[in-house]
Amino acid sequence: MRYLVLLILLLAPFGILAREWEDLQVFGSSDRPPLRILSSTDTSFFAPIIEDFIAMSPNTSVEYFVTGTVELDQMFRAAPDQFDIVISSAMDLQLKLANDGFSSTVMNVDHPDWAQWHNSLFAFTSEPAAIVINRKAFDGLNIPGRRQDLIQLMRDHPDRFQGRVGTYDVRQSGLGYLFATQDARATETYWRLTEVMGRVGAKLYCCSGQMIDDLRSGDLIMAYNVLGSYAQAQAAISDDLMVILPSEFPTTMMRTILASAAAPDPQRADRFVRHLLKLQSVGDPAIFPLPPLAVSEDFQTQRTINLDPALMTYLDQMKREAFIREWEDAIVQVD
């Protein structure tokens, strides 16, 4: 479970004196300045990777900062020399960072061309967006296999779902916005589903972790577009959760990493990127607990979000404002 830590540090030279992080952990011990990683990935998933890196480079330490995808992007743009590595599930924001010159090149990496951008941004996981339900709360209802099934269930049983449906607030979550725009591009069913969720008073969330917590407590009966890797990890230890990948197509994102072009220690940042990519290619779950990059290039079948310039389409300010207005009209409904 994510928790808030009040960090009181001077991050010279700009002096970011204090802020609330979702998590902050320090790994290793060294007299050298630490490798700073700014990430949207829960520490529990990344700790084994960092520990393996330190085992290979014992004269180092790592500070791992966790925050939301939108805040991460804004913070890094404001002070790119304060961090060595940036890791995010918001592929579109990451691609724009690389396209805008914020990332350094890492050359001669044995990595698929379709999973990188100009040797400066690298995808290292394949993670679907999922429908997640509370089994107990769903007792007596048909299990939805498709988005259309979910629409029909909410229409047939509005009282059962009232106030107990969760999804991302796309105004706050970069990953939520990415999933929503990709769903909307793929099928009009997304807008019908959004309208029906609005009618039953959907609750809006910043992140998957909070949705999963509310599913486990029974406050939610269903959550839509939850990050599958987080949901599967919790479902493995909780019989109450069931993870469903929509059968018509799962929207699958690739988590990405970049090394800051202004990194205080460029060589060490370069080594960390290489180390991470090597670990994901081996795919040892004890060291790399995230879903490794899929080997298939059949994007059309998998509905994997491609790492290409089309990702930045909905980051255009006018397009973003128009999309959010339409989304608000659909889901934020006032009687």
VEXDOKOL-867231 format. One line per field, with one value per residue (C-alpha): x, y, z; residue in three letters; residue number from 1. Coordinates in nm, 4 decimals, padded with zeros to 6 digits. Layout:
! residues N
c1 <- (X / ...) .
c2 <- (Y / ...) .
c3 <- (Z / ...) .
res <- (ala / ...) .
n <- (NUM / ...) .
! end
This chain:
! residues 335
c1 <- (00.0000 / 00.1254 / 00.1802 / 00.2809 / 00.6234 / 00.7109 / 01.0543 / 01.2630 / 01.5731 / 01.7626 / 01.7980 / 02.0752 / 02.1147 / 01.7442 / 01.6473 / 01.3318 / 01.2901 / 00.9909 / 00.7064 / 00.4849 / 00.5882 / 00.3810 / 00.6956 / 01.0671 / 01.3252 / 01.7042 / 01.9028 / 02.2701 / 02.5352 / 02.7953 / 02.9909 / 02.9170 / 02.6081 / 02.3142 / 02.1582 / 01.8160 / 01.5258 / 01.1965 / 00.9250 / 00.5534 / 00.6139 / 00.5488 / 00.8677 / 00.7684 / 00.8028 / 01.1315 / 01.3188 / 01.4592 / 01.5822 / 01.7580 / 01.9095 / 02.0445 / 02.1986 / 02.3657 / 02.4983 / 02.6717 / 02.7826 / 02.8377 / 02.9968 / 02.6679 / 02.3354 / 01.9950 / 01.7196 / 01.3868 / 01.1104 / 00.7521 / 00.4860 / 00.1986 / 00.2612 / 00.1464 / 00.3412 / 00.6452 / 00.6420 / 00.5984 / 00.8667 / 01.1241 / 01.0661 / 01.1185 / 01.4470 / 01.5925 / 01.9350 / 01.7906 / 01.7263 / 01.9284 / 01.6500 / 01.2807 / 01.0415 / 00.6729 / 00.3684 / 00.2475 / 00.4080 / 00.2837 / 00.4330 / 00.7599 / 00.7784 / 00.7258 / 01.0068 / 01.2387 / 01.1159 / 01.1755 / 01.5387 / 01.5163 / 01.6674 / 02.0186 / 02.1016 / 02.2027 / 02.3815 / 02.4458 / 02.1656 / 02.0317 / 01.6656 / 01.3811 / 01.3414 / 00.9656 / 01.0293 / 01.2526 / 01.2550 / 01.5742 / 01.7932 / 01.6641 / 01.3431 / 01.3070 / 00.9985 / 01.0575 / 00.7160 / 00.3867 / 00.0954 / -00.2735 / -00.5534 / -00.8000 / -01.1522 / -01.1241 / -01.4195 / -01.4853 / -01.6029 / -01.8209 / -01.9955 / -02.0523 / -02.2288 / -02.5258 / -02.4151 / -02.2703 / -01.8964 / -01.8375 / -01.5999 / -01.6364 / -01.6951 / -02.0450 / -02.1207 / -02.0183 / -02.2448 / -02.5396 / -02.4769 / -02.4769 / -02.7931 / -02.9703 / -02.8577 / -02.8057 / -02.8783 / -02.6128 / -02.3482 / -02.4530 / -02.1501 / -01.9457 / -01.7725 / -01.4217 / -01.2025 / -00.9231 / -00.9772 / -00.8182 / -00.7725 / -00.5240 / -00.3755 / -00.1402 / -00.1836 / -00.5615 / -00.5639 / -00.3479 / -00.5765 / -00.8884 / -00.7660 / -00.6460 / -00.9798 / -01.1668 / -00.9542 / -01.0226 / -01.3991 / -01.7092 / -01.8010 / -01.5702 / -01.7995 / -02.1116 / -01.9325 / -01.8196 / -02.1748 / -02.3153 / -02.0448 / -02.1436 / -02.5087 / -02.4198 / -02.2057 / -01.8585 / -01.5829 / -01.2716 / -00.9177 / -00.5624 / -00.4086 / -00.4636 / -00.3474 / -00.6327 / -00.8903 / -00.7556 / -00.7675 / -01.1340 / -01.2134 / -01.0599 / -01.2523 / -01.5804 / -01.6307 / -01.6153 / -01.7790 / -01.5891 / -01.3041 / -01.2303 / -00.8886 / -00.6952 / -00.3284 / -00.3194 / 00.0224 / -00.0845 / -00.4216 / -00.2690 / -00.0200 / -00.3026 / -00.5334 / -00.2591 / -00.2899 / -00.6625 / -00.9419 / -01.1789 / -01.0300 / -01.0813 / -00.8907 / -01.0590 / -00.8930 / -01.1679 / -01.1949 / -01.2578 / -00.9190 / -00.7031 / -00.5379 / -00.1744 / 00.0786 / 00.4557 / 00.6312 / 00.9316 / 01.2643 / 01.4896 / 01.8191 / 01.8170 / 02.0197 / 02.1152 / 02.1962 / 02.4610 / 02.6378 / 02.5613 / 02.7718 / 02.5974 / 02.2553 / 02.3574 / 02.4633 / 02.1312 / 01.9311 / 02.1446 / 02.1133 / 01.7347 / 01.6986 / 01.9209 / 01.7098 / 01.3830 / 01.5249 / 01.6080 / 01.2675 / 01.3540 / 01.0434 / 01.2475 / 01.4543 / 01.2162 / 00.8646 / 00.6984 / 00.5563 / 00.8531 / 00.8268 / 00.6246 / 00.8377 / 00.5633 / 00.5506 / 00.1864 / 00.0596 / -00.2720 / -00.3646 / -00.2365 / -00.3624 / -00.0293 / 00.0056 / 00.2804 / 00.5846 / 00.5528 / 00.4700 / 00.0954 / 00.1115 / 00.1564 / -00.1619 / -00.3788 / -00.1117 / -00.1908 / -00.3528 / -00.6659 / -00.7188 / -00.6650 / -00.9137 / -01.1723 / -01.1279 / -01.1583 / -01.4720 / -01.6351 / -01.5219 / -01.6606 / -01.9919 / -02.0118 / -01.8976 / -01.9504 / -02.3282 / -02.5323 / -02.9031) .
c2 <- (00.0000 / 00.3446 / 00.5903 / 00.9529 / 01.0474 / 01.4098 / 01.4551 / 01.7304 / 01.7545 / 02.0201 / 01.9069 / 02.1524 / 02.3715 / 02.4586 / 02.3810 / 02.1723 / 02.2020 / 01.9851 / 01.8067 / 01.5076 / 01.1954 / 00.8823 / 00.7059 / 00.7695 / 00.5053 / 00.5085 / 00.2007 / 00.1269 / 00.3300 / 00.5473 / 00.8680 / 00.9505 / 01.1520 / 00.9122 / 00.8029 / 00.9682 / 00.7892 / 00.9721 / 00.7144 / 00.6433 / 00.2747 / 00.1454 / 00.0839 / -00.2760 / -00.3569 / -00.1766 / -00.2583 / -00.5939 / -00.4235 / -00.1493 / -00.3968 / -00.6036 / -00.2895 / -00.1998 / -00.5552 / -00.5046 / -00.1495 / -00.1645 / 00.1809 / 00.3555 / 00.4470 / 00.5084 / 00.7482 / 00.6308 / 00.8926 / 00.7896 / 01.0323 / 01.0480 / 01.0550 / 01.4154 / 01.5489 / 01.3483 / 01.5075 / 01.8600 / 01.8174 / 01.6743 / 01.9459 / 02.2094 / 02.0620 / 01.7938 / 01.8115 / 01.6984 / 01.3427 / 01.0814 / 00.8443 / 00.8898 / 00.5919 / 00.6298 / 00.4392 / 00.7468 / 00.6618 / 00.9758 / 01.2128 / 01.0193 / 01.0306 / 01.4053 / 01.4426 / 01.2518 / 01.4415 / 01.7726 / 01.6848 / 01.5929 / 01.2444 / 01.1317 / 00.8652 / 00.5171 / 00.3609 / 00.0010 / -00.1495 / -00.4861 / -00.3871 / -00.4208 / -00.1197 / -00.1094 / -00.0779 / 00.2290 / 00.5820 / 00.7166 / 00.5368 / 00.7767 / 00.6189 / 00.2476 / 00.0381 / -00.2501 / -00.3934 / -00.4958 / -00.4187 / -00.4339 / -00.2169 / -00.4411 / -00.4600 / -00.5615 / -00.6765 / -00.7670 / -01.1298 / -01.1119 / -00.7929 / -00.9503 / -01.2537 / -01.3443 / -01.1301 / -01.2536 / -01.1955 / -00.9432 / -01.0550 / -00.7486 / -00.3776 / -00.4218 / -00.6827 / -00.4296 / -00.1647 / -00.4037 / -00.5068 / -00.1459 / -00.0704 / -00.3784 / -00.3328 / 00.0418 / 00.0185 / -00.2502 / -00.0344 / 00.3078 / 00.4826 / 00.1630 / 00.1952 / 00.3363 / 00.4616 / 00.7106 / 01.0842 / 01.1634 / 01.5261 / 01.4172 / 01.0901 / 01.0777 / 00.7013 / 00.7339 / 00.9936 / 00.7693 / 00.4682 / 00.6781 / 00.8380 / 00.5041 / 00.3396 / 00.6236 / 00.5900 / 00.2169 / 00.2016 / 00.4139 / 00.1665 / 00.3639 / 00.6672 / 00.4578 / 00.2903 / 00.6259 / 00.7640 / 00.4601 / 00.4837 / 00.8474 / 00.7535 / 00.5243 / 00.7891 / 00.6613 / 00.7508 / 00.9040 / 00.8137 / 00.9297 / 00.5858 / 00.2117 / 00.1474 / 00.3465 / 00.1732 / -00.1668 / -00.0704 / 00.0290 / -00.2903 / -00.4996 / -00.3096 / -00.3539 / 00.0201 / -00.0570 / -00.3434 / -00.2794 / -00.0647 / 00.0039 / 00.0464 / -00.0552 / -00.1229 / -00.4987 / -00.5593 / -00.3995 / -00.5763 / -00.9185 / -00.8746 / -00.7997 / -01.0685 / -01.3232 / -01.2540 / -01.1724 / -01.4082 / -01.1111 / -00.9696 / -01.0952 / -00.9432 / -00.9446 / -00.8507 / -00.7420 / -01.0144 / -00.7810 / -00.6181 / -00.5364 / -00.1948 / -00.2644 / 00.0012 / -00.0283 / 00.1253 / 00.3329 / 00.4571 / 00.7444 / 00.8829 / 01.2560 / 01.4596 / 01.6761 / 01.3850 / 01.4722 / 01.1412 / 01.0508 / 00.7328 / 00.5894 / 00.6763 / 00.5027 / 00.1930 / 00.1792 / 00.1871 / -00.0917 / -00.2968 / -00.2631 / -00.3641 / -00.6663 / -00.7763 / -00.7483 / -00.9559 / -01.2350 / -01.2044 / -01.3545 / -01.2687 / -01.2691 / -00.9771 / -00.8307 / -00.8576 / -00.6490 / -00.8118 / -00.8130 / -00.6727 / -00.8977 / -01.0539 / -01.0414 / -00.7484 / -00.8158 / -00.4842 / -00.5077 / -00.8288 / -00.7241 / -00.3646 / -00.2560 / 00.1218 / 00.1931 / 00.3992 / 00.6451 / 01.0139 / 00.9431 / 00.9070 / 01.2816 / 01.3671 / 01.4076 / 01.6082 / 01.9009 / 02.1550 / 02.2087 / 01.8349 / 01.7656 / 02.0338 / 01.9055 / 01.5439 / 01.6341 / 01.8418 / 01.5461 / 01.3112 / 01.5441 / 01.5688 / 01.1908 / 01.0966 / 01.3994 / 01.4036 / 01.6282 / 01.5662) .
c3 <- (00.0000 / -00.0892 / 00.1891 / 00.2261 / 00.3429 / 00.4118 / 00.2621 / 00.4190 / 00.2054 / 00.0187 / -00.3399 / -00.4379 / -00.6249 / -00.6701 / -00.3124 / -00.3281 / 00.0472 / 00.1220 / -00.0490 / 00.0046 / -00.1825 / -00.2229 / -00.1124 / -00.0712 / 00.0068 / 00.0175 / -00.0861 / -00.0224 / 00.1532 / -00.0095 / 00.0327 / -00.3294 / -00.4287 / -00.4733 / -00.7992 / -00.7915 / -00.9578 / -01.0104 / -01.0679 / -01.0791 / -01.0024 / -00.6508 / -00.4545 / -00.3835 / -00.7535 / -00.8012 / -00.4810 / -00.6102 / -00.9279 / -00.7334 / -00.4879 / -00.7773 / -00.9309 / -00.6008 / -00.5682 / -00.9031 / -00.8120 / -00.4340 / -00.4104 / -00.4768 / -00.3218 / -00.4740 / -00.3699 / -00.5100 / -00.5255 / -00.6069 / -00.7262 / -00.9765 / -01.3490 / -01.4022 / -01.1027 / -01.2139 / -01.5584 / -01.4208 / -01.1561 / -01.3938 / -01.6527 / -01.3832 / -01.2540 / -01.4866 / -01.3209 / -00.9879 / -01.1096 / -01.2983 / -01.4065 / -01.4861 / -01.4940 / -01.5768 / -01.6941 / -01.8894 / -02.2230 / -02.3949 / -02.1367 / -02.1431 / -02.5221 / -02.5162 / -02.2613 / -02.4947 / -02.7984 / -02.6172 / -02.5468 / -02.1767 / -02.2180 / -02.3017 / -02.5595 / -02.4499 / -02.7446 / -02.8477 / -02.6391 / -02.7524 / -02.7385 / -02.9931 / -03.2227 / -03.1555 / -02.7803 / -02.7921 / -02.9257 / -03.0845 / -02.8270 / -02.5625 / -02.4283 / -02.3580 / -02.2865 / -02.0455 / -01.9487 / -02.1088 / -01.8746 / -01.9669 / -01.8356 / -01.6556 / -01.5175 / -01.1524 / -00.9430 / -00.5813 / -00.6002 / -00.2894 / -00.4009 / -00.7427 / -00.5965 / -00.8163 / -01.1115 / -01.4389 / -01.4692 / -01.7522 / -02.0256 / -02.2480 / -02.2026 / -02.3451 / -02.0767 / -01.8120 / -01.9642 / -01.9601 / -01.5996 / -01.4778 / -01.6755 / -01.5381 / -01.1759 / -01.1177 / -00.7436 / -00.6998 / -00.8687 / -00.7376 / -00.5886 / -00.6051 / -00.9437 / -00.9723 / -01.2553 / -01.3130 / -01.2931 / -01.6285 / -01.5247 / -01.2561 / -01.3784 / -01.6755 / -01.7077 / -01.6751 / -01.9523 / -02.1711 / -02.1225 / -02.1836 / -02.5059 / -02.6409 / -02.5553 / -02.7242 / -03.0376 / -03.0525 / -02.9978 / -02.9374 / -02.6640 / -02.4357 / -02.4413 / -02.3747 / -02.0853 / -01.9460 / -01.9613 / -01.7792 / -01.5119 / -01.4715 / -01.4204 / -01.1312 / -00.9644 / -01.0455 / -00.7994 / -00.9557 / -00.8513 / -00.9045 / -00.9138 / -00.9326 / -00.5778 / -00.4266 / -00.6461 / -00.5437 / -00.1745 / -00.2078 / -00.3968 / -00.1192 / 00.1489 / -00.0412 / -00.0986 / -00.4708 / -00.6553 / -00.9789 / -01.1134 / -01.4792 / -01.6452 / -01.3355 / -01.4063 / -01.4522 / -01.2951 / -00.9658 / -00.9699 / -01.0388 / -00.7546 / -00.5099 / -00.6493 / -00.5814 / -00.2081 / -00.1897 / -00.2899 / -00.2977 / -00.6189 / -00.9729 / -01.2665 / -01.6075 / -01.9376 / -02.1823 / -02.4450 / -02.7396 / -02.6775 / -02.3774 / -02.3893 / -02.3059 / -02.2109 / -02.1899 / -01.8878 / -01.9961 / -01.8626 / -01.9645 / -01.8388 / -01.7796 / -02.0277 / -01.7293 / -01.4941 / -01.2343 / -01.3106 / -01.6752 / -01.6775 / -01.3723 / -01.5166 / -01.8398 / -01.6430 / -01.4590 / -01.7841 / -01.9290 / -01.6105 / -01.6056 / -01.9695 / -01.9130 / -01.6153 / -01.8080 / -02.0931 / -01.8462 / -01.6786 / -01.3383 / -01.1283 / -00.8076 / -00.9376 / -01.1962 / -01.0439 / -01.3156 / -01.6335 / -01.8757 / -02.2246 / -02.4551 / -02.7274 / -02.9914 / -03.2304 / -03.3212 / -03.1866 / -03.3718 / -03.1920 / -02.8520 / -02.8732 / -02.7308 / -02.7289 / -02.9790 / -02.8887 / -03.1759 / -03.2383 / -03.2566 / -02.8773 / -02.8445 / -03.0378 / -02.7291 / -02.5471 / -02.7758 / -02.5447 / -02.7559 / -02.8103 / -02.4410 / -02.3345 / -02.5831 / -02.4688 / -02.1013 / -02.1657 / -02.3412 / -02.0629 / -01.7942 / -01.9774 / -01.9782 / -01.6293 / -01.4060 / -01.4107 / -01.1858 / -01.1274) .
res <- (met / arg / tyr / leu / val / leu / leu / ile / leu / leu / leu / ala / pro / phe / gly / ile / leu / ala / arg / glu / trp / glu / asp / leu / gln / val / phe / gly / ser / ser / asp / arg / pro / pro / leu / arg / ile / leu / ser / ser / thr / asp / thr / ser / phe / phe / ala / pro / ile / ile / glu / asp / phe / ile / ala / met / ser / pro / asn / thr / ser / val / glu / tyr / phe / val / thr / gly / thr / val / glu / leu / asp / gln / met / phe / arg / ala / ala / pro / asp / gln / phe / asp / ile / val / ile / ser / ser / ala / met / asp / leu / gln / leu / lys / leu / ala / asn / asp / gly / phe / ser / ser / thr / val / met / asn / val / asp / his / pro / asp / trp / ala / gln / trp / his / asn / ser / leu / phe / ala / phe / thr / ser / glu / pro / ala / ala / ile / val / ile / asn / arg / lys / ala / phe / asp / gly / leu / asn / ile / pro / gly / arg / arg / gln / asp / leu / ile / gln / leu / met / arg / asp / his / pro / asp / arg / phe / gln / gly / arg / val / gly / thr / tyr / asp / val / arg / gln / ser / gly / leu / gly / tyr / leu / phe / ala / thr / gln / asp / ala / arg / ala / thr / glu / thr / tyr / trp / arg / leu / thr / glu / val / met / gly / arg / val / gly / ala / lys / leu / tyr / cys / cys / ser / gly / gln / met / ile / asp / asp / leu / arg / ser / gly / asp / leu / ile / met / ala / tyr / asn / val / leu / gly / ser / tyr / ala / gln / ala / gln / ala / ala / ile / ser / asp / asp / leu / met / val / ile / leu / pro / ser / glu / phe / pro / thr / thr / met / met / arg / thr / ile / leu / ala / ser / ala / ala / ala / pro / asp / pro / gln / arg / ala / asp / arg / phe / val / arg / his / leu / leu / lys / leu / gln / ser / val / gly / asp / pro / ala / ile / phe / pro / leu / pro / pro / leu / ala / val / ser / glu / asp / phe / gln / thr / gln / arg / thr / ile / asn / leu / asp / pro / ala / leu / met / thr / tyr / leu / asp / gln / met / lys / arg / glu / ala / phe / ile / arg / glu / trp / glu / asp / ala / ile / val / gln / val / asp) .
n <- (1 / 2 / 3 / 4 / 5 / 6 / 7 / 8 / 9 / 10 / 11 / 12 / 13 / 14 / 15 / 16 / 17 / 18 / 19 / 20 / 21 / 22 / 23 / 24 / 25 / 26 / 27 / 28 / 29 / 30 / 31 / 32 / 33 / 34 / 35 / 36 / 37 / 38 / 39 / 40 / 41 / 42 / 43 / 44 / 45 / 46 / 47 / 48 / 49 / 50 / 51 / 52 / 53 / 54 / 55 / 56 / 57 / 58 / 59 / 60 / 61 / 62 / 63 / 64 / 65 / 66 / 67 / 68 / 69 / 70 / 71 / 72 / 73 / 74 / 75 / 76 / 77 / 78 / 79 / 80 / 81 / 82 / 83 / 84 / 85 / 86 / 87 / 88 / 89 / 90 / 91 / 92 / 93 / 94 / 95 / 96 / 97 / 98 / 99 / 100 / 101 / 102 / 103 / 104 / 105 / 106 / 107 / 108 / 109 / 110 / 111 / 112 / 113 / 114 / 115 / 116 / 117 / 118 / 119 / 120 / 121 / 122 / 123 / 124 / 125 / 126 / 127 / 128 / 129 / 130 / 131 / 132 / 133 / 134 / 135 / 136 / 137 / 138 / 139 / 140 / 141 / 142 / 143 / 144 / 145 / 146 / 147 / 148 / 149 / 150 / 151 / 152 / 153 / 154 / 155 / 156 / 157 / 158 / 159 / 160 / 161 / 162 / 163 / 164 / 165 / 166 / 167 / 168 / 169 / 170 / 171 / 172 / 173 / 174 / 175 / 176 / 177 / 178 / 179 / 180 / 181 / 182 / 183 / 184 / 185 / 186 / 187 / 188 / 189 / 190 / 191 / 192 / 193 / 194 / 195 / 196 / 197 / 198 / 199 / 200 / 201 / 202 / 203 / 204 / 205 / 206 / 207 / 208 / 209 / 210 / 211 / 212 / 213 / 214 / 215 / 216 / 217 / 218 / 219 / 220 / 221 / 222 / 223 / 224 / 225 / 226 / 227 / 228 / 229 / 230 / 231 / 232 / 233 / 234 / 235 / 236 / 237 / 238 / 239 / 240 / 241 / 242 / 243 / 244 / 245 / 246 / 247 / 248 / 249 / 250 / 251 / 252 / 253 / 254 / 255 / 256 / 257 / 258 / 259 / 260 / 261 / 262 / 263 / 264 / 265 / 266 / 267 / 268 / 269 / 270 / 271 / 272 / 273 / 274 / 275 / 276 / 277 / 278 / 279 / 280 / 281 / 282 / 283 / 284 / 285 / 286 / 287 / 288 / 289 / 290 / 291 / 292 / 293 / 294 / 295 / 296 / 297 / 298 / 299 / 300 / 301 / 302 / 303 / 304 / 305 / 306 / 307 / 308 / 309 / 310 / 311 / 312 / 313 / 314 / 315 / 316 / 317 / 318 / 319 / 320 / 321 / 322 / 323 / 324 / 325 / 326 / 327 / 328 / 329 / 330 / 331 / 332 / 333 / 334 / 335) .
! end
